[in-house]
Amino acid sequence: MTRSAPDTIAVVGTVAPWLDVDASSRIQLGHTVAATAERHLDSHEHLFLEGQRQSHVYIVLEGVVGLYKLVADGRRQITSFAYRGDMIGLDCPKVHGDSAEALCSVRVRAIPLGAIDKLIASEPGFGQTLLRIAAEEIADTRERLVSLGRKSAAEKVAGFLLRLMRRNAALGREGEILELPMKRTDIADFLGLTIETVSRNFTRLRTARVIGMRSTTEIEILDLERLRALADGEEARSD
């Protein structure tokens, strides 16, 4: 059985001792430093574009942000989804290397780079926390590269749903109900598939009673063990 790399944990709880995300406009650093601001984005609104000079990092408070690159012919490759609790922008200290688009209604906290630099310089624990987050993101990226290059469409779709379950667990949301605020085309651009292939594999999972479609944005996992087997390639599927 293939062992998946651990998913990147949600960082809100991890960085909360330094970044008080519940405060309306402040970072806590022993004393109070006026620094952060909350931003609201509508679906398809961009947080930033590839090539823009970076001024902030962001913590997702609500919704999902898709980070993507455009290839020469205009096709989009989503490199990652940022969910509630994820931090965006740690990997691009000067210029944004990709674009960030709200895939639904999104709320983020914007933290100036200067505040992050101050915390790293003055709080060793904060720097260590960011290093651990970065290491987990690298491990997660390696796993996704294997998925994109070697796994079948059925394995990719099943693995995607399992990743969402693990993220829910990291956020304290145990259970078999998954919310999918992103569209099928977003999932396709993330997995390197066509939207028709993604839809076909969702239909196969539903027909096989592995999942149930409660709505277009909500899925129920009915057979977790079989979903895991599909993700690990233990059940042959044609694409």
C-alpha positions in Angstrom: 0.0 0.0 0.0 1.3 3.4 -0.9 1.8 5.7 2.1 0.8 9.3 1.4 2.8 12.2 2.6 1.1 14.2 5.5 -1.0 17.1 4.4 0.0 20.5 5.4 -1.7 21.4 8.7 -3.9 24.5 9.1 -1.7 27.2 10.5 -4.2 29.4 12.4 -3.9 27.5 15.6 -0.1 27.1 15.1 0.7 30.7 14.7 -2.0 32.1 17.0 0.4 32.8 19.9 2.0 35.4 17.6 -0.7 36.3 15.1 -3.9 36.8 16.9 -6.3 36.1 14.0 -9.3 36.8 16.1 -8.3 40.4 16.8 -9.8 42.9 14.4 -6.6 44.7 13.3 -3.6 43.8 15.4 -0.7 41.4 15.8 0.2 40.4 19.4 3.9 40.5 20.2 4.2 40.9 23.9 3.0 44.5 23.3 0.4 45.3 20.6 1.6 46.2 17.1 -1.0 47.7 14.8 -0.5 45.7 11.6 -3.1 43.6 10.0 -6.3 44.2 8.0 -9.1 41.9 7.0 -10.0 41.6 3.3 -13.2 40.2 1.7 -13.1 38.8 -1.8 -16.0 37.7 -4.0 -15.8 34.6 -6.2 -13.2 35.0 -9.0 -11.7 38.1 -7.4 -7.9 38.0 -7.3 -5.9 38.5 -4.1 -2.8 39.1 -6.2 -1.4 38.3 -9.7 1.8 36.5 -10.7 4.6 39.0 -11.1 3.2 41.6 -8.7 5.5 42.9 -6.0 4.7 41.3 -2.7 3.8 43.4 0.3 1.8 41.0 2.6 1.3 37.4 3.5 -2.3 36.2 4.1 -4.1 33.9 6.4 -7.3 32.4 5.0 -10.1 32.9 7.5 -13.0 31.7 5.4 -13.4 30.1 1.9 -10.9 28.7 -0.6 -8.3 30.4 -2.6 -6.8 28.8 -5.7 -3.1 29.4 -6.5 -2.4 29.0 -10.1 -0.1 29.6 -13.1 -1.0 30.1 -16.7 1.0 28.1 -19.3 1.9 29.5 -22.7 -1.3 28.5 -24.5 -3.5 30.1 -21.7 -4.3 26.9 -19.8 -4.4 27.1 -16.1 -2.6 24.8 -13.7 -3.8 25.2 -10.1 -0.8 24.5 -7.9 -2.6 24.4 -4.6 -5.8 25.2 -2.8 -5.6 27.4 0.3 -8.3 26.6 2.9 -9.3 28.2 6.2 -6.2 28.3 8.3 -3.6 28.3 5.5 -1.0 31.0 5.1 -0.3 32.3 1.6 2.8 34.1 0.5 5.6 32.5 2.6 7.3 31.2 -0.6 7.6 34.5 -2.5 9.5 37.1 -0.4 9.8 39.7 -3.2 7.5 39.0 -6.2 4.5 36.7 -6.3 5.3 33.5 -8.3 1.7 32.7 -9.0 -1.8 34.2 -9.0 -4.3 33.8 -6.2 -8.0 33.7 -7.0 -11.0 33.4 -4.7 -13.0 30.3 -5.7 -15.9 31.4 -3.6 -16.6 34.1 -1.1 -13.3 34.5 0.8 -12.1 36.3 3.9 -8.4 36.7 4.6 -6.2 38.5 7.1 -3.4 40.5 5.4 -0.2 40.8 7.4 2.6 43.2 6.2 5.9 41.5 5.5 7.6 43.9 7.9 5.5 42.4 10.8 6.5 38.9 9.7 10.2 40.0 9.6 9.9 41.5 13.1 8.4 38.3 14.5 11.1 36.1 12.9 13.9 38.3 14.3 12.5 38.6 17.8 10.6 35.4 18.4 12.6 32.2 17.7 9.6 30.0 18.2 7.8 31.8 15.4 10.6 31.2 12.9 10.7 27.6 13.9 7.0 27.3 13.3 7.3 28.8 9.8 10.1 26.4 9.0 7.9 23.5 10.0 5.1 24.8 7.9 7.4 25.2 4.9 8.8 21.6 5.4 5.3 20.2 5.4 4.4 22.1 2.2 7.5 20.7 0.5 6.5 17.1 1.5 2.9 17.8 0.3 4.2 19.2 -3.0 6.3 16.0 -3.6 3.3 13.8 -3.0 1.3 15.9 -5.5 4.0 15.6 -8.1 3.8 11.8 -7.8 0.1 12.0 -8.2 0.2 14.2 -11.3 2.9 12.1 -13.0 2.1 8.5 -12.1 -1.5 8.1 -10.8 -4.6 7.3 -12.8 -7.5 9.7 -12.9 -9.5 7.5 -10.5 -6.6 7.5 -8.1 -6.2 11.3 -8.3 -9.9 12.0 -7.6 -10.1 9.5 -4.7 -6.9 10.9 -3.3 -8.2 14.4 -3.6 -11.2 13.5 -1.5 -9.0 11.8 1.1 -6.9 14.9 1.4 -10.0 17.0 2.1 -11.0 14.5 4.9 -7.5 14.8 6.5 -7.7 18.6 6.3 -11.1 18.5 8.0 -9.7 16.3 10.8 -6.8 18.8 11.2 -9.4 21.5 11.7 -11.4 19.4 14.2 -14.1 18.6 11.7 -14.4 14.9 12.0 -17.0 13.1 9.9 -17.8 11.9 6.4 -19.4 15.1 5.0 -17.1 17.1 2.7 -17.7 20.6 1.4 -16.5 21.3 -2.1 -16.8 25.1 -2.6 -14.6 24.9 -5.7 -16.0 24.0 -9.1 -15.3 20.8 -11.0 -13.2 22.8 -13.4 -11.0 24.0 -10.5 -10.5 20.4 -9.3 -9.6 19.4 -12.9 -7.1 22.2 -13.2 -5.6 21.0 -9.8 -5.4 17.3 -10.7 -4.2 17.9 -14.3 -7.4 16.3 -15.8 -10.2 17.4 -18.0 -13.5 18.5 -16.4 -15.2 15.6 -18.2 -12.8 13.1 -16.6 -13.3 14.6 -13.2 -17.1 14.5 -13.6 -17.0 10.9 -14.9 -15.0 9.7 -11.9 -17.3 11.4 -9.5 -20.2 9.6 -11.2 -18.4 6.3 -10.9 -17.8 6.8 -7.2 -21.4 7.7 -6.7 -22.7 4.7 -8.7 -20.4 2.4 -6.8 -21.8 3.8 -3.5 -18.4 5.0 -2.4 -19.7 8.6 -2.1 -23.0 10.2 -2.1 -23.8 13.6 -3.6 -25.8 15.6 -1.1 -25.6 18.7 -3.3 -23.2 20.1 -6.0 -21.0 21.4 -3.2 -21.4 18.7 -0.5 -20.2 15.0 -0.7 -20.8 12.2 1.8 -18.1 9.5 2.1 -20.1 6.2 2.2 -17.3 3.7 1.9 -14.0 5.0 3.3 -12.0 1.8 3.0 -12.8 1.4 -0.7 -12.0 5.1 -1.3 -8.6 4.5 0.3 -8.1 1.4 -1.8 -8.9 3.4 -5.0 -6.5 6.2 -4.0 -3.8 3.6 -3.5 -4.4 1.9 -6.8 -5.7 -1.3 -5.3 -8.8 -1.3 -7.5 -8.2 -1.1 -11.2 -10.3 1.5 -13.0 -10.4 2.6 -16.6 -10.2 6.4 -17.1 
